[in-house]
Amino acid sequence: MVKSELIHRVAQRQQGLSMEDVEFGINKIFDHLIDALAKNQRIEIRGFGSFTLHYRPARTAHNPKTGEKVKAPSRYFPHFRPGKELKERVDKTDPEED
Amino acid sequence: MAVTKADLVDNLFDTMGINKREAKEIVELLFEEMIMALERGQDVKLSGFGVFVLRKKNARPGRNPKTGLEVTIPPKRVVTFRVGEKLKVKVDNYAGSKNEADKSD
C-alpha cells in the first residue's frame, strides 16, 4: 500500500474534511515525524510503535573493489520498534496460517 | 520529550485551521489504517519516510531463561522498517553537524 491509497482510505472513513485536507494533513504528519528525528527527538505512537536514532561509531572500512582502507564516519540512523498492539495484530492474522 | 499522537494533533490544529476533533481523527485513522494494511499482509510504502515491511520468522529452538527448559519458539510474522531516502538524508545532516562540532579542525 502506498501513501495515496492510505490517504484515500483515511478520507473515506472521516467526515467533514475534503480529500485535499486529509492529504495535506497526512503529509504534515510525516514532515513532523521526519523533522523530529532529524533533531534526534524520540517518537512514540501508542499502539503503533516508536522511532529513535541509533548511533554507529566511526570505523575503518574497506573499499571492496580495491581493498583500500577508508574512514567511515560515525553516524545516526533511524530505528523503528513496533508497539505491542501492532505486533500482536500483525502476528495473529497470518493469511497462510488460516 | 518524545513526540506523541497528541503533538501531531496539536500541530495539525495549529497549522491547518481544522478543529481538534478532525485533527485527532486524521491522526488516529492514519495509524489504524497502516496497522490494518499490515494485518492484511500488505507492506506500507511511504515515499520519503520509509517502508514498513512484513517478515516471516520460522519456528526455532529456544530456551526458557528461567527454567532452562528447551522449547520451540513458534513461527511469527513481524514488521520491520526500512528508512526512506529523505529521512535518511535529514538524519545524516544532524549527525554531520555533530561530527563537525566534535572535530574542531
N, CA and C atoms of all chains as a GROMACS GRO file, in nm:
protein
  609
    1MET      N    1   0.084  -0.120   0.000
    1MET     CA    2   0.000   0.000   0.000
    1MET      C    3   0.088   0.124   0.000
    2VAL      N    4   0.055   0.217  -0.087
    2VAL     CA    5   0.134   0.341  -0.096
    2VAL      C    6   0.055   0.455  -0.031
    3LYS      N    7   0.123   0.569  -0.020
    3LYS     CA    8   0.065   0.680   0.056
    3LYS      C    9  -0.068   0.728   0.000
    4SER      N   10  -0.079   0.735  -0.133
    4SER     CA   11  -0.204   0.786  -0.191
    4SER      C   12  -0.324   0.698  -0.152
    5GLU      N   13  -0.302   0.568  -0.144
    5GLU     CA   14  -0.412   0.479  -0.104
    5GLU      C   15  -0.446   0.497   0.044
    6LEU      N   16  -0.343   0.516   0.122
    6LEU     CA   17  -0.362   0.540   0.265
    6LEU      C   18  -0.445   0.668   0.286
    7ILE      N   19  -0.409   0.773   0.213
    7ILE     CA   20  -0.483   0.900   0.221
    7ILE      C   21  -0.629   0.878   0.182
    8HIS      N   22  -0.650   0.803   0.076
    8HIS     CA   23  -0.785   0.775   0.027
    8HIS      C   24  -0.868   0.703   0.133
    9ARG      N   25  -0.808   0.604   0.197
    9ARG     CA   26  -0.881   0.526   0.298
    9ARG      C   27  -0.916   0.612   0.419
   10VAL      N   28  -0.822   0.694   0.463
   10VAL     CA   29  -0.848   0.781   0.578
   10VAL      C   30  -0.959   0.881   0.543
   11ALA      N   31  -0.953   0.936   0.421
   11ALA     CA   32  -1.054   1.035   0.379
   11ALA      C   33  -1.192   0.972   0.376
   12GLN      N   34  -1.202   0.847   0.335
   12GLN     CA   35  -1.332   0.781   0.329
   12GLN      C   36  -1.392   0.755   0.467
   13ARG      N   37  -1.306   0.736   0.565
   13ARG     CA   38  -1.356   0.698   0.697
   13ARG      C   39  -1.389   0.816   0.787
   14GLN      N   40  -1.352   0.938   0.746
   14GLN     CA   41  -1.384   1.050   0.833
   14GLN      C   42  -1.483   1.143   0.763
   15GLN      N   43  -1.546   1.229   0.844
   15GLN     CA   44  -1.647   1.318   0.788
   15GLN      C   45  -1.605   1.463   0.803
   16GLY      N   46  -1.642   1.544   0.707
   16GLY     CA   47  -1.623   1.688   0.721
   16GLY      C   48  -1.500   1.745   0.653
   17LEU      N   49  -1.399   1.662   0.628
   17LEU     CA   50  -1.278   1.714   0.564
   17LEU      C   51  -1.271   1.665   0.420
   18SER      N   52  -1.220   1.752   0.333
   18SER     CA   53  -1.205   1.713   0.193
   18SER      C   54  -1.083   1.622   0.179
   19MET      N   55  -1.078   1.555   0.066
   19MET     CA   56  -0.963   1.472   0.031
   19MET      C   57  -0.834   1.554   0.036
   20GLU      N   58  -0.841   1.679  -0.010
   20GLU     CA   59  -0.723   1.766  -0.013
   20GLU      C   60  -0.676   1.796   0.130
   21ASP      N   61  -0.772   1.821   0.219
   21ASP     CA   62  -0.736   1.846   0.359
   21ASP      C   63  -0.666   1.725   0.421
   22VAL      N   64  -0.722   1.607   0.395
   22VAL     CA   65  -0.665   1.485   0.452
   22VAL      C   66  -0.524   1.463   0.396
   23GLU      N   67  -0.508   1.486   0.266
   23GLU     CA   68  -0.377   1.470   0.204
   23GLU      C   69  -0.275   1.567   0.264
   24PHE      N   70  -0.318   1.692   0.277
   24PHE     CA   71  -0.231   1.794   0.337
   24PHE      C   72  -0.192   1.754   0.479
   25GLY      N   73  -0.292   1.711   0.556
   25GLY     CA   74  -0.269   1.674   0.696
   25GLY      C   75  -0.174   1.557   0.710
   26ILE      N   76  -0.194   1.454   0.628
   26ILE     CA   77  -0.109   1.335   0.639
   26ILE      C   78   0.035   1.367   0.597
   27ASN      N   79   0.050   1.450   0.493
   27ASN     CA   80   0.185   1.493   0.457
   27ASN      C   81   0.250   1.573   0.569
   28LYS      N   82   0.170   1.655   0.636
   28LYS     CA   83   0.220   1.732   0.751
   28LYS      C   84   0.267   1.640   0.862
   29ILE      N   85   0.190   1.535   0.887
   29ILE     CA   86   0.227   1.441   0.994
   29ILE      C   87   0.364   1.379   0.965
   30PHE      N   88   0.385   1.333   0.840
   30PHE     CA   89   0.514   1.270   0.810
   30PHE      C   90   0.628   1.371   0.810
   31ASP      N   91   0.601   1.495   0.766
   31ASP     CA   92   0.704   1.600   0.776
   31ASP      C   93   0.742   1.624   0.922
   32HIS      N   94   0.640   1.626   1.008
   32HIS     CA   95   0.661   1.646   1.151
   32HIS      C   96   0.750   1.534   1.208
   33LEU      N   97   0.718   1.410   1.169
   33LEU     CA   98   0.795   1.296   1.219
   33LEU      C   99   0.940   1.303   1.169
   34ILE      N  100   0.959   1.339   1.042
   34ILE     CA  101   1.095   1.349   0.986
   34ILE      C  102   1.174   1.459   1.058
   35ASP      N  103   1.110   1.576   1.079
   35ASP     CA  104   1.178   1.686   1.147
   35ASP      C  105   1.217   1.647   1.290
   36ALA      N  106   1.128   1.574   1.356
   36ALA     CA  107   1.157   1.533   1.494
   36ALA      C  108   1.281   1.444   1.497
   37LEU      N  109   1.285   1.344   1.410
   37LEU     CA  110   1.400   1.253   1.408
   37LEU      C  111   1.528   1.325   1.366
   38ALA      N  112   1.513   1.423   1.275
   38ALA     CA  113   1.630   1.499   1.231
   38ALA      C  114   1.691   1.577   1.347
   39LYS      N  115   1.611   1.602   1.452
   39LYS     CA  116   1.663   1.670   1.572
   39LYS      C  117   1.694   1.570   1.684
   40ASN      N  118   1.694   1.443   1.648
   40ASN     CA  119   1.718   1.336   1.745
   40ASN      C  120   1.613   1.335   1.857
   41GLN      N  121   1.490   1.364   1.817
   41GLN     CA  122   1.379   1.358   1.912
   41GLN      C  123   1.312   1.223   1.897
   42ARG      N  124   1.281   1.159   2.005
   42ARG     CA  125   1.216   1.029   2.003
   42ARG      C  126   1.069   1.045   1.964
   43ILE      N  127   1.014   0.946   1.892
   43ILE     CA  128   0.872   0.947   1.856
   43ILE      C  129   0.806   0.825   1.919
   44GLU      N  130   0.692   0.847   1.982
   44GLU     CA  131   0.625   0.736   2.048
   44GLU      C  132   0.478   0.737   2.014
   45ILE      N  133   0.436   0.646   1.926
   45ILE     CA  134   0.296   0.638   1.886
   45ILE      C  135   0.234   0.517   1.954
   46ARG      N  136   0.153   0.541   2.055
   46ARG     CA  137   0.093   0.433   2.133
   46ARG      C  138   0.020   0.334   2.042
   47GLY      N  139   0.051   0.206   2.056
   47GLY     CA  140  -0.015   0.102   1.978
   47GLY      C  141   0.058   0.071   1.849
   48PHE      N  142   0.121   0.173   1.790
   48PHE     CA  143   0.188   0.153   1.662
   48PHE      C  144   0.336   0.121   1.682
   49GLY      N  145   0.406   0.209   1.752
   49GLY     CA  146   0.547   0.183   1.777
   49GLY      C  147   0.625   0.310   1.804
   50SER      N  148   0.756   0.296   1.818
   50SER     CA  149   0.838   0.413   1.846
   50SER      C  150   0.957   0.418   1.751
   51PHE      N  151   1.002   0.542   1.726
   51PHE     CA  152   1.118   0.566   1.642
   51PHE      C  153   1.225   0.635   1.725
   52THR      N  154   1.347   0.586   1.714
   52THR     CA  155   1.459   0.652   1.781
   52THR      C  156   1.578   0.651   1.686
   53LEU      N  157   1.679   0.732   1.716
   53LEU     CA  158   1.802   0.725   1.638
   53LEU      C  159   1.898   0.632   1.708
   54HIS      N  160   1.962   0.547   1.629
   54HIS     CA  161   2.070   0.463   1.682
   54HIS      C  162   2.203   0.519   1.633
   55TYR      N  163   2.303   0.506   1.716
   55TYR     CA  164   2.435   0.562   1.687
   55TYR      C  165   2.530   0.452   1.641
   56ARG      N  166   2.602   0.481   1.533
   56ARG     CA  167   2.709   0.390   1.490
   56ARG      C  168   2.841   0.465   1.500
   57PRO      N  169   2.934   0.418   1.581
   57PRO     CA  170   3.061   0.491   1.592
   57PRO      C  171   3.142   0.486   1.462
   58ALA      N  172   3.236   0.575   1.448
   58ALA     CA  173   3.323   0.576   1.331
   58ALA      C  174   3.402   0.446   1.325
   59ARG      N  175   3.431   0.400   1.205
   59ARG     CA  176   3.510   0.277   1.193
   59ARG      C  177   3.594   0.285   1.067
   60THR      N  178   3.692   0.195   1.058
   60THR     CA  179   3.771   0.186   0.936
   60THR      C  180   3.708   0.080   0.848
   61ALA      N  181   3.663   0.121   0.732
   61ALA     CA  182   3.601   0.028   0.639
   61ALA      C  183   3.696   0.003   0.523
   62HIS      N  184   3.661  -0.090   0.436
   62HIS     CA  185   3.744  -0.120   0.320
   62HIS      C  186   3.663  -0.102   0.194
   63ASN      N  187   3.727  -0.044   0.096
   63ASN     CA  188   3.665  -0.038  -0.036
   63ASN      C  189   3.669  -0.179  -0.092
   64PRO      N  190   3.554  -0.242  -0.115
   64PRO     CA  191   3.555  -0.383  -0.154
   64PRO      C  192   3.621  -0.406  -0.290
   65LYS      N  193   3.630  -0.304  -0.374
   65LYS     CA  194   3.693  -0.322  -0.505
   65LYS      C  195   3.845  -0.321  -0.495
   66THR      N  196   3.898  -0.224  -0.420
   66THR     CA  197   4.043  -0.204  -0.418
   66THR      C  198   4.108  -0.258  -0.291
   67GLY      N  199   4.026  -0.288  -0.189
   67GLY     CA  200   4.082  -0.332  -0.063
   67GLY      C  201   4.140  -0.217   0.018
   68GLU      N  202   4.132  -0.099  -0.038
   68GLU     CA  203   4.185   0.021   0.024
   68GLU      C  204   4.108   0.055   0.152
   69LYS      N  205   4.180   0.102   0.252
   69LYS     CA  206   4.114   0.141   0.376
   69LYS      C  207   4.048   0.277   0.362
   70VAL      N  208   3.927   0.289   0.409
   70VAL     CA  209   3.860   0.420   0.410
   70VAL      C  210   3.800   0.443   0.548
   71LYS      N  211   3.798   0.570   0.585
   71LYS     CA  212   3.737   0.604   0.713
   71LYS      C  213   3.586   0.619   0.695
   72ALA      N  214   3.508   0.544   0.772
   72ALA     CA  215   3.363   0.564   0.771
   72ALA      C  216   3.329   0.645   0.896
   73PRO      N  217   3.276   0.763   0.878
   73PRO     CA  218   3.248   0.848   0.994
   73PRO      C  219   3.136   0.791   1.080
   74SER      N  220   3.127   0.836   1.203
   74SER     CA  221   3.017   0.795   1.290
   74SER      C  222   2.886   0.848   1.230
   75ARG      N  223   2.781   0.776   1.254
   75ARG     CA  224   2.653   0.822   1.200
   75ARG      C  225   2.535   0.776   1.285
   76TYR      N  226   2.424   0.844   1.260
   76TYR     CA  227   2.299   0.806   1.324
   76TYR      C  228   2.206   0.750   1.217
   77PHE      N  229   2.125   0.651   1.256
   77PHE     CA  230   2.021   0.608   1.163
   77PHE      C  231   1.893   0.580   1.240
   78PRO      N  232   1.778   0.605   1.174
   78PRO     CA  233   1.650   0.587   1.241
   78PRO      C  234   1.620   0.438   1.264
   79HIS      N  235   1.563   0.409   1.377
   79HIS     CA  236   1.526   0.272   1.410
   79HIS      C  237   1.382   0.268   1.457
   80PHE      N  238   1.306   0.169   1.408
   80PHE     CA  239   1.165   0.155   1.445
   80PHE      C  240   1.146   0.032   1.532
   81ARG      N  241   1.073   0.050   1.641
   81ARG     CA  242   1.039  -0.062   1.727
   81ARG      C  243   0.887  -0.075   1.731
   82PRO      N  244   0.833  -0.186   1.678
   82PRO     CA  245   0.687  -0.199   1.673
   82PRO      C  246   0.626  -0.200   1.812
   83GLY      N  247   0.508  -0.142   1.824
   83GLY     CA  248   0.436  -0.140   1.951
   83GLY      C  249   0.364  -0.271   1.976
   84LYS      N  250   0.315  -0.287   2.097
   84LYS     CA  251   0.254  -0.413   2.139
   84LYS      C  252   0.133  -0.447   2.051
   85GLU      N  253   0.047  -0.348   2.029
   85GLU     CA  254  -0.075  -0.374   1.952
   85GLU      C  255  -0.041  -0.412   1.807
   86LEU      N  256   0.051  -0.339   1.746
   86LEU     CA  257   0.091  -0.368   1.609
   86LEU      C  258   0.148  -0.509   1.600
   87LYS      N  259   0.237  -0.544   1.693
   87LYS     CA  260   0.298  -0.677   1.694
   87LYS      C  261   0.194  -0.786   1.701
   88GLU      N  262   0.100  -0.769   1.796
   88GLU     CA  263   0.000  -0.874   1.818
   88GLU      C  264  -0.094  -0.887   1.699
   89ARG      N  265  -0.138  -0.774   1.647
   89ARG     CA  266  -0.235  -0.780   1.537
   89ARG      C  267  -0.173  -0.833   1.410
   90VAL      N  268  -0.049  -0.800   1.384
   90VAL     CA  269   0.017  -0.847   1.262
   90VAL      C  270   0.049  -0.996   1.271
   91ASP      N  271   0.081  -1.042   1.389
   91ASP     CA  272   0.121  -1.181   1.405
   91ASP      C  273   0.001  -1.276   1.400
   92LYS      N  274  -0.112  -1.233   1.454
   92LYS     CA  275  -0.222  -1.330   1.467
   92LYS      C  276  -0.305  -1.344   1.340
   93THR      N  277  -0.280  -1.259   1.240
   93THR     CA  278  -0.363  -1.268   1.120
   93THR      C  279  -0.281  -1.308   0.998
   94ASP      N  280  -0.194  -1.406   1.015
   94ASP     CA  281  -0.117  -1.454   0.901
   94ASP      C  282  -0.209  -1.531   0.807
   95PRO      N  283  -0.231  -1.480   0.684
   95PRO     CA  284  -0.326  -1.544   0.594
   95PRO      C  285  -0.288  -1.687   0.559
   96GLU      N  286  -0.157  -1.718   0.563
   96GLU     CA  287  -0.114  -1.852   0.526
   96GLU      C  288  -0.143  -1.955   0.635
   97GLU      N  289  -0.167  -1.907   0.754
   97GLU     CA  290  -0.194  -2.000   0.865
   97GLU      C  291  -0.340  -2.043   0.866
   98ASP      N  292  -0.428  -1.964   0.808
   98ASP     CA  293  -0.573  -1.988   0.819
   98ASP      C  294  -0.622  -2.101   0.726
   99MET      N  295   1.174   1.555   2.510
   99MET     CA  296   1.039   1.494   2.518
   99MET      C  297   1.004   1.424   2.387
  100ALA      N  298   0.947   1.308   2.400
  100ALA     CA  299   0.908   1.231   2.281
  100ALA      C  300   0.788   1.294   2.212
  101VAL      N  301   0.786   1.281   2.080
  101VAL     CA  302   0.671   1.326   2.001
  101VAL      C  303   0.562   1.219   2.011
  102THR      N  304   0.441   1.260   2.048
  102THR     CA  305   0.330   1.165   2.064
  102THR      C  306   0.216   1.201   1.968
  103LYS      N  307   0.113   1.116   1.968
  103LYS     CA  308  -0.005   1.144   1.885
  103LYS      C  309  -0.064   1.280   1.921
  104ALA      N  310  -0.063   1.314   2.050
  104ALA     CA  311  -0.118   1.443   2.094
  104ALA      C  312  -0.042   1.559   2.029
  105ASP      N  313   0.090   1.546   2.014
  105ASP     CA  314   0.170   1.652   1.948
  105ASP      C  315   0.133   1.663   1.801
  106LEU      N  316   0.112   1.549   1.736
  106LEU     CA  317   0.074   1.550   1.595
  106LEU      C  318  -0.061   1.619   1.577
  107VAL      N  319  -0.154   1.589   1.669
  107VAL     CA  320  -0.288   1.651   1.665
  107VAL      C  321  -0.275   1.802   1.684
  108ASP      N  322  -0.199   1.845   1.781
  108ASP     CA  323  -0.181   1.989   1.807
  108ASP      C  324  -0.121   2.060   1.686
  109ASN      N  325  -0.024   1.995   1.622
  109ASN     CA  326   0.041   2.055   1.506
  109ASN      C  327  -0.058   2.074   1.390
  110LEU      N  328  -0.145   1.974   1.367
  110LEU     CA  329  -0.246   1.988   1.261
  110LEU      C  330  -0.345   2.098   1.296
  111PHE      N  331  -0.386   2.100   1.422
  111PHE     CA  332  -0.480   2.203   1.470
  111PHE      C  333  -0.420   2.343   1.451
  112ASP      N  334  -0.294   2.358   1.485
  112ASP     CA  335  -0.228   2.489   1.477
  112ASP      C  336  -0.204   2.536   1.333
  113THR      N  337  -0.174   2.442   1.244
  113THR     CA  338  -0.130   2.484   1.111
  113THR      C  339  -0.238   2.472   1.003
  114MET      N  340  -0.346   2.397   1.030
  114MET     CA  341  -0.443   2.371   0.923
  114MET      C  342  -0.576   2.442   0.938
  115GLY      N  343  -0.603   2.501   1.053
  115GLY     CA  344  -0.731   2.564   1.073
  115GLY      C  345  -0.847   2.466   1.074
  116ILE      N  346  -0.821   2.344   1.122
  116ILE     CA  347  -0.930   2.248   1.141
  116ILE      C  348  -0.947   2.230   1.291
  117ASN      N  349  -1.062   2.173   1.333
  117ASN     CA  350  -1.081   2.161   1.478
  117ASN      C  351  -1.010   2.038   1.535
  118LYS      N  352  -1.003   2.035   1.668
  118LYS     CA  353  -0.927   1.930   1.737
  118LYS      C  354  -0.980   1.791   1.705
  119ARG      N  355  -1.114   1.781   1.698
  119ARG     CA  356  -1.174   1.650   1.672
  119ARG      C  357  -1.132   1.599   1.534
  120GLU      N  358  -1.132   1.688   1.435
  120GLU     CA  359  -1.093   1.650   1.299
  120GLU      C  360  -0.945   1.612   1.293
  121ALA      N  361  -0.863   1.691   1.362
  121ALA     CA  362  -0.719   1.664   1.365
  121ALA      C  363  -0.693   1.528   1.429
  122LYS      N  364  -0.765   1.501   1.539
  122LYS     CA  365  -0.746   1.375   1.610
  122LYS      C  366  -0.788   1.258   1.522
  123GLU      N  367  -0.897   1.279   1.446
  123GLU     CA  368  -0.947   1.174   1.359
  123GLU      C  369  -0.844   1.136   1.253
  124ILE      N  370  -0.781   1.236   1.192
  124ILE     CA  371  -0.681   1.207   1.090
  124ILE      C  372  -0.566   1.126   1.149
  125VAL      N  373  -0.517   1.169   1.265
  125VAL     CA  374  -0.401   1.101   1.326
  125VAL      C  375  -0.437   0.958   1.363
  126GLU      N  376  -0.552   0.939   1.429
  126GLU     CA  377  -0.592   0.805   1.472
  126GLU      C  378  -0.614   0.714   1.352
  127LEU      N  379  -0.688   0.766   1.252
  127LEU     CA  380  -0.720   0.683   1.135
  127LEU      C  381  -0.595   0.649   1.055
  128LEU      N  382  -0.501   0.740   1.049
  128LEU     CA  383  -0.377   0.715   0.976
  128LEU      C  384  -0.306   0.591   1.030
  129PHE      N  385  -0.281   0.589   1.160
  129PHE     CA  386  -0.207   0.476   1.217
  129PHE      C  387  -0.292   0.349   1.216
  130GLU      N  388  -0.425   0.363   1.236
  130GLU     CA  389  -0.513   0.247   1.230
  130GLU      C  390  -0.512   0.185   1.090
  131GLU      N  391  -0.518   0.268   0.987
  131GLU     CA  392  -0.518   0.215   0.850
  131GLU      C  393  -0.384   0.151   0.815
  132MET      N  394  -0.276   0.204   0.872
  132MET     CA  395  -0.145   0.142   0.848
  132MET      C  396  -0.139   0.004   0.913
  133ILE      N  397  -0.191  -0.007   1.034
  133ILE     CA  398  -0.192  -0.138   1.101
  133ILE      C  399  -0.281  -0.235   1.022
  134MET      N  400  -0.397  -0.185   0.975
  134MET     CA  401  -0.489  -0.273   0.903
  134MET      C  402  -0.426  -0.326   0.773
  135ALA      N  403  -0.351  -0.242   0.704
  135ALA     CA  404  -0.285  -0.286   0.581
  135ALA      C  405  -0.184  -0.396   0.614
  136LEU      N  406  -0.108  -0.376   0.720
  136LEU     CA  407  -0.008  -0.477   0.759
  136LEU      C  408  -0.078  -0.606   0.802
  137GLU      N  409  -0.192  -0.593   0.869
  137GLU     CA  410  -0.271  -0.711   0.907
  137GLU      C  411  -0.314  -0.791   0.784
  138ARG      N  412  -0.350  -0.717   0.678
  138ARG     CA  413  -0.392  -0.782   0.554
  138ARG      C  414  -0.274  -0.843   0.480
  139GLY      N  415  -0.154  -0.819   0.529
  139GLY     CA  416  -0.036  -0.875   0.464
  139GLY      C  417   0.027  -0.781   0.362
  140GLN      N  418  -0.015  -0.654   0.363
  140GLN     CA  419   0.040  -0.557   0.269
  140GLN      C  420   0.151  -0.476   0.334
  141ASP      N  421   0.262  -0.458   0.263
  141ASP     CA  422   0.364  -0.364   0.309
  141ASP      C  423   0.309  -0.222   0.294
  142VAL      N  424   0.359  -0.129   0.376
  142VAL     CA  425   0.315   0.010   0.367
  142VAL      C  426   0.433   0.095   0.321
  143LYS      N  427   0.418   0.155   0.201
  143LYS     CA  428   0.529   0.232   0.143
  143LYS      C  429   0.498   0.380   0.147
  144LEU      N  430   0.579   0.455   0.219
  144LEU     CA  431   0.557   0.598   0.234
  144LEU      C  432   0.677   0.670   0.176
  145SER      N  433   0.664   0.719   0.055
  145SER     CA  434   0.780   0.774  -0.016
  145SER      C  435   0.840   0.888   0.065
  146GLY      N  436   0.972   0.887   0.079
  146GLY     CA  437   1.040   0.989   0.157
  146GLY      C  438   1.061   0.947   0.301
  147PHE      N  439   0.960   0.882   0.360
  147PHE     CA  440   0.969   0.844   0.501
  147PHE      C  441   1.033   0.706   0.516
  148GLY      N  442   0.971   0.606   0.452
  148GLY     CA  443   1.025   0.471   0.462
  148GLY      C  444   0.920   0.367   0.430
  149VAL      N  445   0.957   0.240   0.446
  149VAL     CA  446   0.868   0.130   0.414
  149VAL      C  447   0.854   0.038   0.535
  150PHE      N  448   0.731   0.004   0.568
  150PHE     CA  449   0.706  -0.097   0.671
  150PHE      C  450   0.686  -0.230   0.600
  151VAL      N  451   0.776  -0.323   0.628
  151VAL     CA  452   0.781  -0.450   0.554
  151VAL      C  453   0.748  -0.565   0.648
  152LEU      N  454   0.666  -0.659   0.598
  152LEU     CA  455   0.634  -0.778   0.677
  152LEU      C  456   0.740  -0.885   0.653
  153ARG      N  457   0.776  -0.954   0.760
  153ARG     CA  458   0.875  -1.061   0.753
  153ARG      C  459   0.819  -1.184   0.821
  154LYS      N  460   0.843  -1.298   0.761
  154LYS     CA  461   0.804  -1.424   0.826
  154LYS      C  462   0.923  -1.480   0.901
  155LYS      N  463   0.902  -1.514   1.027
  155LYS     CA  464   1.009  -1.578   1.104
  155LYS      C  465   0.971  -1.724   1.123
  156ASN      N  466   1.061  -1.812   1.088
  156ASN     CA  467   1.034  -1.954   1.106
  156ASN      C  468   1.041  -1.994   1.253
  157ALA      N  469   0.983  -2.108   1.283
  157ALA     CA  470   0.995  -2.163   1.419
  157ALA      C  471   1.142  -2.193   1.446
  158ARG      N  472   1.184  -2.173   1.569
  158ARG     CA  473   1.323  -2.202   1.602
  158ARG      C  474   1.332  -2.250   1.745
  159PRO      N  475   1.437  -2.329   1.775
  159PRO     CA  476   1.451  -2.377   1.912
  159PRO      C  477   1.496  -2.264   2.004
  160GLY      N  478   1.443  -2.264   2.125
  160GLY     CA  479   1.483  -2.164   2.222
  160GLY      C  480   1.486  -2.226   2.360
  161ARG      N  481   1.507  -2.142   2.459
  161ARG     CA  482   1.518  -2.193   2.595
  161ARG      C  483   1.445  -2.097   2.688
  162ASN      N  484   1.372  -2.150   2.780
  162ASN     CA  485   1.313  -2.065   2.883
  162ASN      C  486   1.426  -2.021   2.976
  163PRO      N  487   1.453  -1.891   2.980
  163PRO     CA  488   1.570  -1.845   3.057
  163PRO      C  489   1.555  -1.870   3.208
  164LYS      N  490   1.432  -1.884   3.254
  164LYS     CA  491   1.411  -1.907   3.398
  164LYS      C  492   1.438  -2.052   3.435
  165THR      N  493   1.379  -2.143   3.356
  165THR     CA  494   1.386  -2.284   3.392
  165THR      C  495   1.496  -2.359   3.319
  166GLY      N  496   1.546  -2.300   3.206
  166GLY     CA  497   1.648  -2.369   3.129
  166GLY      C  498   1.591  -2.475   3.038
  167LEU      N  499   1.458  -2.491   3.038
  167LEU     CA  500   1.395  -2.593   2.955
  167LEU      C  501   1.396  -2.552   2.808
  168GLU      N  502   1.420  -2.650   2.721
  168GLU     CA  503   1.416  -2.622   2.577
  168GLU      C  504   1.272  -2.616   2.530
  169VAL      N  505   1.241  -2.513   2.452
  169VAL     CA  506   1.107  -2.501   2.395
  169VAL      C  507   1.123  -2.464   2.247
  170THR      N  508   1.015  -2.485   2.171
  170THR     CA  509   1.017  -2.439   2.032
  170THR      C  510   0.946  -2.304   2.025
  171ILE      N  511   1.017  -2.205   1.973
  171ILE     CA  512   0.955  -2.075   1.955
  171ILE      C  513   0.873  -2.080   1.826
  172PRO      N  514   0.743  -2.054   1.833
  172PRO     CA  515   0.656  -2.072   1.716
  172PRO      C  516   0.689  -1.972   1.605
  173PRO      N  517   0.649  -2.005   1.480
  173PRO     CA  518   0.671  -1.911   1.369
  173PRO      C  519   0.594  -1.782   1.392
  174LYS      N  520   0.647  -1.674   1.342
  174LYS     CA  521   0.586  -1.543   1.369
  174LYS      C  522   0.586  -1.459   1.242
  175ARG      N  523   0.499  -1.360   1.241
  175ARG     CA  524   0.507  -1.258   1.136
  175ARG      C  525   0.536  -1.126   1.206
  176VAL      N  526   0.639  -1.058   1.161
  176VAL     CA  527   0.681  -0.933   1.226
  176VAL      C  528   0.692  -0.819   1.125
  177VAL      N  529   0.694  -0.697   1.178
  177VAL     CA  530   0.707  -0.577   1.094
  177VAL      C  531   0.846  -0.520   1.110
  178THR      N  532   0.911  -0.488   0.998
  178THR     CA  533   1.038  -0.416   1.006
  178THR      C  534   1.024  -0.285   0.928
  179PHE      N  535   1.114  -0.193   0.956
  179PHE     CA  536   1.108  -0.061   0.893
  179PHE      C  537   1.236  -0.036   0.815
  180ARG      N  538   1.220   0.002   0.689
  180ARG     CA  539   1.337   0.043   0.608
  180ARG      C  540   1.328   0.192   0.586
  181VAL      N  541   1.435   0.263   0.618
  181VAL     CA  542   1.435   0.408   0.616
  181VAL      C  543   1.432   0.461   0.473
  182GLY      N  544   1.350   0.561   0.449
  182GLY     CA  545   1.343   0.626   0.318
  182GLY      C  546   1.456   0.726   0.297
  183GLU      N  547   1.473   0.763   0.172
  183GLU     CA  548   1.587   0.848   0.133
  183GLU      C  549   1.584   0.984   0.202
  184LYS      N  550   1.468   1.050   0.200
  184LYS     CA  551   1.458   1.184   0.256
  184LYS      C  552   1.487   1.183   0.407
  185LEU      N  553   1.429   1.086   0.476
  185LEU     CA  554   1.451   1.076   0.620
  185LEU      C  555   1.599   1.047   0.650
  186LYS      N  556   1.659   0.959   0.570
  186LYS     CA  557   1.798   0.922   0.589
  186LYS      C  558   1.890   1.044   0.575
  187VAL      N  559   1.865   1.122   0.469
  187VAL     CA  560   1.947   1.240   0.443
  187VAL      C  561   1.934   1.342   0.556
  188LYS      N  562   1.810   1.364   0.602
  188LYS     CA  563   1.787   1.462   0.710
  188LYS      C  564   1.858   1.420   0.838
  189VAL      N  565   1.852   1.291   0.869
  189VAL     CA  566   1.916   1.241   0.991
  189VAL      C  567   2.067   1.247   0.977
  190ASP      N  568   2.117   1.215   0.855
  190ASP     CA  569   2.260   1.224   0.830
  190ASP      C  570   2.312   1.365   0.850
  191ASN      N  571   2.232   1.464   0.811
  191ASN     CA  572   2.272   1.604   0.830
  191ASN      C  573   2.286   1.637   0.978
  192TYR      N  574   2.197   1.583   1.059
  192TYR     CA  575   2.208   1.603   1.203
  192TYR      C  576   2.340   1.545   1.253
  193ALA      N  577   2.368   1.422   1.211
  193ALA     CA  578   2.491   1.354   1.253
  193ALA      C  579   2.612   1.430   1.201
  194GLY      N  580   2.603   1.482   1.076
  194GLY     CA  581   2.713   1.556   1.016
  194GLY      C  582   2.747   1.681   1.095
  195SER      N  583   2.645   1.755   1.136
  195SER     CA  584   2.671   1.878   1.210
  195SER      C  585   2.735   1.848   1.344
  196LYS      N  586   2.698   1.733   1.401
  196LYS     CA  587   2.755   1.696   1.530
  196LYS      C  588   2.903   1.658   1.513
  197ASN      N  589   2.934   1.585   1.406
  197ASN     CA  590   3.072   1.545   1.380
  197ASN      C  591   3.162   1.667   1.365
  198GLU      N  592   3.113   1.766   1.291
  198GLU     CA  593   3.194   1.885   1.269
  198GLU      C  594   3.226   1.956   1.401
  199ALA      N  595   3.127   1.958   1.488
  199ALA     CA  596   3.148   2.021   1.619
  199ALA      C  597   3.252   1.943   1.699
  200ASP      N  598   3.251   1.809   1.682
  200ASP     CA  599   3.345   1.723   1.756
  200ASP      C  600   3.489   1.740   1.708
  201LYS      N  601   3.504   1.761   1.576
  201LYS     CA  602   3.638   1.754   1.517
  201LYS      C  603   3.726   1.874   1.552
  202SER      N  604   3.671   1.992   1.537
  202SER     CA  605   3.742   2.117   1.566
  202SER      C  606   3.872   2.133   1.489
  203ASP      N  607   3.875   2.087   1.360
  203ASP     CA  608   3.996   2.111   1.282
  203ASP      C  609   3.974   2.208   1.166
   0.00000   0.00000   0.00000
